[in-house]
Amino acid sequence: MSEQLGKWQVENRNEILRYKIEEKRDKVIIIAEIGINHGGDLDLAKKLINLAHLSGCDLVKFQKRDLDLVYGKETLESPRDSKWGKTTRDQKNGLEFNREQFDEIDRFCKEKGIEWFSSCWDISSLEFMDAYGLKYNKIASAILTAKPLLEEVAKRKKHTFISTGMSTMQEISECVEIFKKHQCSFELMHCNSSYPQKNEESNLLMIKTLRDKFGCKVGFSSHCTGLQVPVASSVLGTTSIEVHITLDRASEGSDQAASIEPPGLIKLVRDIRIIEESMGDGTKRIYESEKPIREKLVPYWYKQMLENENR
């Protein structure tokens, strides 16, 4: 796997750098969701961070859980064969990074110059992440209704990305009110929580619905297998786009099938940036590049008519 990534980096570095663009205030924030695709392997996590950095993503995101708070005892003790053991606890614990590992992730991201943050599934994990002074928080769709956690996140007043998969408008409204109450900056992220999601269930027009309803920034958290849907979302004015990333979609893990591999990630970032440049401001104008063409292509008979009228 290491040799495969190294070869990919060498072959694609020029293409990556070619599509890097200067920072500008209104550019879409592209979030590379590593989540649990590292499989508990710190070296693999660092390769995914490097992939996100080289591809031009703005942020990388992880996940953090206190297993005894997120899962019940019966679930954790249930049989589940994995490389870590025979129970669900063994498997879940194998995917959780500890303090030392997150310290290295923090150090490595600073070395690469890319921001990182995490979705915390419980208050204990949120407090764990406080040590890093991260700029952002994330509310996963599964915890959008967990109001005690929402309160604690909002109290920290860090810009928070809020995914809205498998939720009702009323539930989203109640979440938004908590963040407004604490005057915490946020943006909603339209989301379908299927892994992977069906294109026909993407419902991208919800981006406008959420923006009109709540008067806030709206992003898109994608679980698609292709690039078309997240790229199309950028045309609808998304302020952020989150995609799961992996080195190999055939790897073991529940999120791998809904993730994007290196070549796809390069194309995604490239296409979103090209779309940003092409959107314009909606004001009709004749560009300097058009003027000589305009002069050249005016029919001769019409030029003659205009000349006669002006005599």
Contacts in CASP RR format, 6 or more apart in sequence:
PFRMAT RR
TARGET T0000
AUTHOR 0000-0000-0000
METHOD contacts of the structure
MODEL  1
MSEQLGKWQVENRNEILRYKIEEKRDKVIIIAEIGINHGGDLDLAKKLIN
LAHLSGCDLVKFQKRDLDLVYGKETLESPRDSKWGKTTRDQKNGLEFNRE
QFDEIDRFCKEKGIEWFSSCWDISSLEFMDAYGLKYNKIASAILTAKPLL
EEVAKRKKHTFISTGMSTMQEISECVEIFKKHQCSFELMHCNSSYPQKNE
ESNLLMIKTLRDKFGCKVGFSSHCTGLQVPVASSVLGTTSIEVHITLDRA
SEGSDQAASIEPPGLIKLVRDIRIIEESMGDGTKRIYESEKPIREKLVPY
WYKQMLENENR
1 44 0 8 1.000
1 47 0 8 1.000
1 247 0 8 1.000
1 248 0 8 1.000
2 43 0 8 1.000
2 47 0 8 1.000
4 247 0 8 1.000
5 47 0 8 1.000
5 51 0 8 1.000
5 247 0 8 1.000
5 262 0 8 1.000
8 262 0 8 1.000
8 263 0 8 1.000
9 50 0 8 1.000
9 54 0 8 1.000
12 54 0 8 1.000
12 262 0 8 1.000
12 263 0 8 1.000
12 266 0 8 1.000
13 54 0 8 1.000
15 266 0 8 1.000
16 54 0 8 1.000
16 55 0 8 1.000
16 56 0 8 1.000
16 266 0 8 1.000
19 56 0 8 1.000
19 266 0 8 1.000
19 269 0 8 1.000
19 270 0 8 1.000
19 273 0 8 1.000
19 274 0 8 1.000
20 56 0 8 1.000
21 27 0 8 1.000
21 273 0 8 1.000
21 277 0 8 1.000
26 276 0 8 1.000
27 273 0 8 1.000
27 276 0 8 1.000
28 234 0 8 1.000
28 237 0 8 1.000
28 238 0 8 1.000
28 239 0 8 1.000
28 240 0 8 1.000
28 241 0 8 1.000
28 272 0 8 1.000
28 276 0 8 1.000
29 58 0 8 1.000
29 59 0 8 1.000
29 239 0 8 1.000
29 240 0 8 1.000
29 241 0 8 1.000
30 56 0 8 1.000
30 57 0 8 1.000
30 58 0 8 1.000
30 59 0 8 1.000
30 240 0 8 1.000
30 241 0 8 1.000
30 242 0 8 1.000
30 243 0 8 1.000
30 268 0 8 1.000
30 269 0 8 1.000
30 272 0 8 1.000
31 57 0 8 1.000
31 58 0 8 1.000
31 59 0 8 1.000
31 60 0 8 1.000
31 61 0 8 1.000
31 161 0 8 1.000
31 240 0 8 1.000
31 241 0 8 1.000
31 242 0 8 1.000
31 243 0 8 1.000
32 48 0 8 1.000
32 51 0 8 1.000
32 52 0 8 1.000
32 55 0 8 1.000
32 57 0 8 1.000
32 59 0 8 1.000
32 60 0 8 1.000
32 61 0 8 1.000
32 242 0 8 1.000
32 243 0 8 1.000
32 245 0 8 1.000
32 265 0 8 1.000
33 60 0 8 1.000
33 61 0 8 1.000
33 221 0 8 1.000
33 242 0 8 1.000
33 243 0 8 1.000
33 244 0 8 1.000
33 245 0 8 1.000
34 45 0 8 1.000
34 48 0 8 1.000
34 49 0 8 1.000
34 52 0 8 1.000
34 60 0 8 1.000
34 61 0 8 1.000
34 62 0 8 1.000
34 244 0 8 1.000
34 245 0 8 1.000
35 61 0 8 1.000
35 62 0 8 1.000
35 63 0 8 1.000
35 244 0 8 1.000
35 255 0 8 1.000
36 63 0 8 1.000
36 95 0 8 1.000
36 253 0 8 1.000
36 254 0 8 1.000
36 255 0 8 1.000
37 48 0 8 1.000
37 244 0 8 1.000
37 245 0 8 1.000
37 246 0 8 1.000
37 251 0 8 1.000
37 253 0 8 1.000
37 255 0 8 1.000
37 256 0 8 1.000
37 259 0 8 1.000
38 44 0 8 1.000
38 45 0 8 1.000
38 48 0 8 1.000
38 95 0 8 1.000
38 97 0 8 1.000
39 94 0 8 1.000
39 95 0 8 1.000
39 252 0 8 1.000
39 253 0 8 1.000
40 94 0 8 1.000
40 95 0 8 1.000
40 96 0 8 1.000
40 97 0 8 1.000
42 97 0 8 1.000
42 101 0 8 1.000
42 104 0 8 1.000
42 105 0 8 1.000
44 247 0 8 1.000
45 62 0 8 1.000
45 97 0 8 1.000
45 101 0 8 1.000
45 105 0 8 1.000
46 104 0 8 1.000
46 105 0 8 1.000
46 108 0 8 1.000
47 247 0 8 1.000
48 60 0 8 1.000
48 245 0 8 1.000
48 246 0 8 1.000
48 247 0 8 1.000
49 60 0 8 1.000
49 105 0 8 1.000
49 108 0 8 1.000
49 109 0 8 1.000
49 112 0 8 1.000
49 114 0 8 1.000
49 116 0 8 1.000
50 112 0 8 1.000
51 245 0 8 1.000
51 247 0 8 1.000
51 262 0 8 1.000
51 265 0 8 1.000
52 60 0 8 1.000
52 114 0 8 1.000
52 245 0 8 1.000
52 265 0 8 1.000
53 60 0 8 1.000
53 112 0 8 1.000
53 113 0 8 1.000
53 114 0 8 1.000
55 262 0 8 1.000
55 265 0 8 1.000
55 266 0 8 1.000
55 269 0 8 1.000
56 269 0 8 1.000
57 114 0 8 1.000
57 265 0 8 1.000
57 269 0 8 1.000
58 114 0 8 1.000
58 115 0 8 1.000
59 114 0 8 1.000
59 115 0 8 1.000
59 116 0 8 1.000
59 117 0 8 1.000
59 136 0 8 1.000
60 109 0 8 1.000
60 114 0 8 1.000
60 115 0 8 1.000
60 116 0 8 1.000
61 116 0 8 1.000
61 117 0 8 1.000
61 118 0 8 1.000
61 119 0 8 1.000
61 138 0 8 1.000
61 242 0 8 1.000
62 97 0 8 1.000
62 102 0 8 1.000
62 105 0 8 1.000
62 116 0 8 1.000
62 117 0 8 1.000
62 118 0 8 1.000
62 119 0 8 1.000
63 118 0 8 1.000
63 119 0 8 1.000
63 120 0 8 1.000
63 121 0 8 1.000
63 140 0 8 1.000
64 96 0 8 1.000
64 97 0 8 1.000
64 118 0 8 1.000
64 119 0 8 1.000
64 120 0 8 1.000
64 121 0 8 1.000
64 125 0 8 1.000
64 128 0 8 1.000
64 129 0 8 1.000
65 92 0 8 1.000
65 96 0 8 1.000
65 120 0 8 1.000
65 121 0 8 1.000
65 122 0 8 1.000
65 125 0 8 1.000
66 121 0 8 1.000
66 122 0 8 1.000
66 124 0 8 1.000
66 125 0 8 1.000
67 76 0 8 1.000
67 89 0 8 1.000
67 92 0 8 1.000
67 93 0 8 1.000
67 96 0 8 1.000
68 76 0 8 1.000
69 121 0 8 1.000
69 122 0 8 1.000
69 123 0 8 1.000
69 124 0 8 1.000
70 121 0 8 1.000
70 122 0 8 1.000
71 88 0 8 1.000
71 89 0 8 1.000
71 92 0 8 1.000
75 88 0 8 1.000
76 87 0 8 1.000
76 88 0 8 1.000
76 89 0 8 1.000
76 92 0 8 1.000
77 87 0 8 1.000
77 88 0 8 1.000
77 89 0 8 1.000
78 87 0 8 1.000
78 88 0 8 1.000
79 86 0 8 1.000
79 87 0 8 1.000
79 88 0 8 1.000
80 86 0 8 1.000
80 87 0 8 1.000
80 88 0 8 1.000
80 90 0 8 1.000
80 91 0 8 1.000
82 90 0 8 1.000
82 91 0 8 1.000
82 94 0 8 1.000
84 90 0 8 1.000
84 91 0 8 1.000
84 93 0 8 1.000
84 94 0 8 1.000
85 91 0 8 1.000
97 105 0 8 1.000
99 128 0 8 1.000
102 132 0 8 1.000
105 116 0 8 1.000
106 116 0 8 1.000
106 132 0 8 1.000
109 115 0 8 1.000
109 116 0 8 1.000
115 134 0 8 1.000
115 135 0 8 1.000
115 136 0 8 1.000
116 134 0 8 1.000
117 129 0 8 1.000
117 134 0 8 1.000
117 135 0 8 1.000
117 136 0 8 1.000
117 137 0 8 1.000
117 138 0 8 1.000
118 125 0 8 1.000
118 129 0 8 1.000
118 134 0 8 1.000
118 138 0 8 1.000
119 137 0 8 1.000
119 138 0 8 1.000
119 139 0 8 1.000
119 140 0 8 1.000
119 143 0 8 1.000
120 126 0 8 1.000
120 128 0 8 1.000
120 129 0 8 1.000
120 137 0 8 1.000
120 138 0 8 1.000
120 149 0 8 1.000
120 153 0 8 1.000
121 140 0 8 1.000
121 142 0 8 1.000
121 143 0 8 1.000
121 149 0 8 1.000
122 149 0 8 1.000
123 148 0 8 1.000
123 149 0 8 1.000
123 152 0 8 1.000
126 137 0 8 1.000
126 149 0 8 1.000
126 152 0 8 1.000
126 153 0 8 1.000
126 156 0 8 1.000
130 156 0 8 1.000
134 158 0 8 1.000
135 158 0 8 1.000
135 159 0 8 1.000
136 158 0 8 1.000
136 159 0 8 1.000
136 160 0 8 1.000
136 161 0 8 1.000
137 153 0 8 1.000
137 156 0 8 1.000
137 158 0 8 1.000
137 159 0 8 1.000
137 160 0 8 1.000
137 161 0 8 1.000
138 160 0 8 1.000
138 161 0 8 1.000
138 162 0 8 1.000
138 163 0 8 1.000
139 150 0 8 1.000
139 153 0 8 1.000
139 160 0 8 1.000
139 161 0 8 1.000
139 162 0 8 1.000
139 163 0 8 1.000
139 175 0 8 1.000
140 163 0 8 1.000
141 163 0 8 1.000
141 164 0 8 1.000
141 165 0 8 1.000
141 166 0 8 1.000
141 167 0 8 1.000
141 191 0 8 1.000
141 193 0 8 1.000
141 221 0 8 1.000
142 166 0 8 1.000
142 193 0 8 1.000
143 149 0 8 1.000
143 150 0 8 1.000
144 150 0 8 1.000
144 162 0 8 1.000
144 163 0 8 1.000
144 164 0 8 1.000
144 165 0 8 1.000
144 167 0 8 1.000
144 171 0 8 1.000
144 172 0 8 1.000
144 175 0 8 1.000
145 167 0 8 1.000
145 171 0 8 1.000
145 174 0 8 1.000
145 175 0 8 1.000
147 174 0 8 1.000
147 178 0 8 1.000
150 175 0 8 1.000
150 178 0 8 1.000
150 179 0 8 1.000
151 178 0 8 1.000
151 182 0 8 1.000
153 160 0 8 1.000
153 184 0 8 1.000
154 160 0 8 1.000
154 178 0 8 1.000
154 179 0 8 1.000
154 181 0 8 1.000
154 182 0 8 1.000
154 184 0 8 1.000
154 186 0 8 1.000
155 182 0 8 1.000
155 184 0 8 1.000
156 184 0 8 1.000
157 182 0 8 1.000
157 183 0 8 1.000
157 184 0 8 1.000
157 185 0 8 1.000
158 184 0 8 1.000
158 185 0 8 1.000
159 184 0 8 1.000
159 185 0 8 1.000
159 186 0 8 1.000
159 187 0 8 1.000
160 179 0 8 1.000
160 184 0 8 1.000
160 185 0 8 1.000
160 186 0 8 1.000
160 187 0 8 1.000
161 186 0 8 1.000
161 187 0 8 1.000
161 189 0 8 1.000
161 219 0 8 1.000
161 221 0 8 1.000
161 240 0 8 1.000
161 242 0 8 1.000
162 175 0 8 1.000
162 176 0 8 1.000
162 179 0 8 1.000
162 186 0 8 1.000
162 187 0 8 1.000
162 188 0 8 1.000
162 189 0 8 1.000
163 189 0 8 1.000
163 191 0 8 1.000
163 193 0 8 1.000
163 221 0 8 1.000
163 242 0 8 1.000
164 172 0 8 1.000
164 188 0 8 1.000
164 189 0 8 1.000
164 190 0 8 1.000
164 191 0 8 1.000
164 210 0 8 1.000
165 190 0 8 1.000
165 191 0 8 1.000
165 192 0 8 1.000
165 193 0 8 1.000
165 221 0 8 1.000
166 193 0 8 1.000
169 213 0 8 1.000
172 188 0 8 1.000
172 210 0 8 1.000
172 214 0 8 1.000
173 214 0 8 1.000
176 186 0 8 1.000
176 188 0 8 1.000
176 214 0 8 1.000
176 216 0 8 1.000
179 186 0 8 1.000
186 216 0 8 1.000
186 217 0 8 1.000
187 216 0 8 1.000
187 217 0 8 1.000
187 218 0 8 1.000
187 219 0 8 1.000
187 239 0 8 1.000
187 240 0 8 1.000
188 210 0 8 1.000
188 214 0 8 1.000
188 216 0 8 1.000
188 217 0 8 1.000
188 218 0 8 1.000
188 219 0 8 1.000
189 218 0 8 1.000
189 219 0 8 1.000
189 220 0 8 1.000
189 221 0 8 1.000
189 240 0 8 1.000
189 242 0 8 1.000
190 203 0 8 1.000
190 204 0 8 1.000
190 206 0 8 1.000
190 207 0 8 1.000
190 210 0 8 1.000
190 218 0 8 1.000
190 219 0 8 1.000
190 220 0 8 1.000
190 221 0 8 1.000
190 233 0 8 1.000
190 238 0 8 1.000
191 220 0 8 1.000
191 221 0 8 1.000
191 222 0 8 1.000
191 223 0 8 1.000
192 198 0 8 1.000
192 201 0 8 1.000
192 202 0 8 1.000
192 203 0 8 1.000
192 223 0 8 1.000
193 223 0 8 1.000
194 201 0 8 1.000
194 223 0 8 1.000
195 223 0 8 1.000
195 254 0 8 1.000
195 255 0 8 1.000
195 257 0 8 1.000
195 258 0 8 1.000
196 223 0 8 1.000
196 224 0 8 1.000
196 225 0 8 1.000
196 257 0 8 1.000
196 258 0 8 1.000
197 222 0 8 1.000
197 223 0 8 1.000
197 224 0 8 1.000
197 258 0 8 1.000
199 224 0 8 1.000
199 228 0 8 1.000
199 229 0 8 1.000
202 224 0 8 1.000
202 229 0 8 1.000
204 220 0 8 1.000
204 229 0 8 1.000
204 232 0 8 1.000
204 233 0 8 1.000
204 236 0 8 1.000
205 236 0 8 1.000
207 218 0 8 1.000
207 219 0 8 1.000
207 220 0 8 1.000
207 233 0 8 1.000
207 236 0 8 1.000
207 237 0 8 1.000
207 238 0 8 1.000
208 236 0 8 1.000
210 216 0 8 1.000
210 218 0 8 1.000
211 217 0 8 1.000
211 218 0 8 1.000
217 239 0 8 1.000
217 240 0 8 1.000
218 237 0 8 1.000
218 238 0 8 1.000
218 239 0 8 1.000
219 233 0 8 1.000
219 238 0 8 1.000
219 239 0 8 1.000
219 240 0 8 1.000
219 241 0 8 1.000
219 242 0 8 1.000
220 230 0 8 1.000
220 233 0 8 1.000
220 238 0 8 1.000
220 240 0 8 1.000
220 241 0 8 1.000
220 242 0 8 1.000
221 241 0 8 1.000
221 242 0 8 1.000
222 229 0 8 1.000
222 230 0 8 1.000
222 233 0 8 1.000
222 241 0 8 1.000
222 242 0 8 1.000
222 243 0 8 1.000
222 244 0 8 1.000
223 244 0 8 1.000
223 258 0 8 1.000
224 230 0 8 1.000
224 258 0 8 1.000
225 249 0 8 1.000
225 257 0 8 1.000
225 258 0 8 1.000
226 260 0 8 1.000
227 260 0 8 1.000
227 264 0 8 1.000
227 267 0 8 1.000
227 268 0 8 1.000
227 271 0 8 1.000
230 241 0 8 1.000
230 243 0 8 1.000
230 268 0 8 1.000
230 272 0 8 1.000
231 268 0 8 1.000
231 271 0 8 1.000
231 272 0 8 1.000
231 275 0 8 1.000
233 241 0 8 1.000
234 241 0 8 1.000
234 272 0 8 1.000
234 275 0 8 1.000
234 276 0 8 1.000
235 275 0 8 1.000
235 279 0 8 1.000
241 272 0 8 1.000
243 259 0 8 1.000
243 260 0 8 1.000
243 265 0 8 1.000
243 268 0 8 1.000
244 255 0 8 1.000
244 258 0 8 1.000
244 259 0 8 1.000
244 260 0 8 1.000
245 259 0 8 1.000
245 260 0 8 1.000
245 261 0 8 1.000
245 265 0 8 1.000
246 255 0 8 1.000
246 256 0 8 1.000
246 259 0 8 1.000
246 260 0 8 1.000
246 261 0 8 1.000
247 261 0 8 1.000
247 262 0 8 1.000
248 256 0 8 1.000
248 261 0 8 1.000
249 256 0 8 1.000
249 257 0 8 1.000
249 259 0 8 1.000
249 261 0 8 1.000
250 256 0 8 1.000
260 268 0 8 1.000
286 294 0 8 1.000
END
